[in-house]
């Protein structure tokens, strides 16, 4: 990481930090397998030099309720401790935040931003220069059949060639009908279909449902059964006619040895990387290293962050050179998101170098 090469610099000698909470409100309720979301709580680490507070690095810490391992009562207290002891950031980036991946992600991003003079350019590239883009999938949120069909039609009309559909909330037969509607009108060469079950299937029914999905030429299914059932998941990955991608299964797996053991035992076709849930970029790179060694594919997905978090993830993702569609299009969900240089055109996420950030005064 570029801040690690700069730690001897005087800019790291008198660091200070504070934390700012902010609640974001969804434009319309978002239905997930864990309930309906109407708002999202985030915390932001602001890092600056005591003698030059104008340059500020910002990182977002946003655990997902009911999913992140740091969705716990002492989260905000640990975050304040990190800010109070920001000079100990090497400790926090090492073992100090193993149980708080969202804070580690935010701290990494804030330090990178601080090193870029607080300009929100964490990873300079053709992407941040506005010369290239990141291909993303079009996400279809859970809802009734009519709303999901409408979402699919809108995404395809907008230019998306990869559609990801959340399943598990409706009757499975109804969800199949919607997928059949898409496949009837678009071949697998025209539209790539991904589905995300979020663990909605039982181990006993999963294989039969996957066989039905395979007839529709589904690219992959994320987390068909609940995480923590390794033997059943491994068997499913061996037998499934649809490639399986692990998502929630990776959360809470902390050491390199544990990561290697999990991937070796289950042997999935893909893994999904959500840096805010896995402990930031360094931890995500460990997963990528192991996946490459084991011949496992991967892509990156955001986790309902604001544009601050999405910006960090997108810039990092671009540097990885993975040309598969990524899951990075969720920055338009909130009424009160930060204005940023990020924008979606067709199926691509762009960064407009001529557009600035509009942040609240207390962030500046």
Helices and strands as residue ranges (DSSP letters): G 4-6, G 10-12, E 15-32, E 35-49, E 52-61, H 75-84, G 86-88, H 89-91, I 92-96, H 101-115, E 134-135, E 138-140, H 145-158, E 162-166, H 172-185, E 192-196, H 203-214, E 220-222, H 230-239, E 244-246, G 248-250, H 256-266, E 270-273, H 275-278, H 281-294, E 297-300, H 307-319, E 342-345, E 348-351, G 361-363
